[in-house]
């Protein structure tokens, strides 16, 4: 079944809003050189190196092998579901108007 016109418009506005948030709130970083051989795949090391350079507290991934790393320095590596649990515990949410 196809999306209704209203549904497509809603998702289009939501996507535009999220893209604007990324453009205004994101911080671009170059990956740190110090992460080598931590994860099972070289590509995952690159993602982790970028997280290190960005100074992030969490790295969220659906990759179960990467999740098994668990932690690298101060960075906690976890699943999307586990991250939602962290958000529920740490942030006093208010209803999103959209």
Secondary structure, 3 states (H helix, E strand, C coil): CCCCHHHHHHHHHHHHHHHHHHHHHCCCCCCCCCCCCCCCCHHHHHHHHHHHHHCCCEEECCCHHHHCCCEECCEEEECHHHHHHHHHHHCCCCCCCC
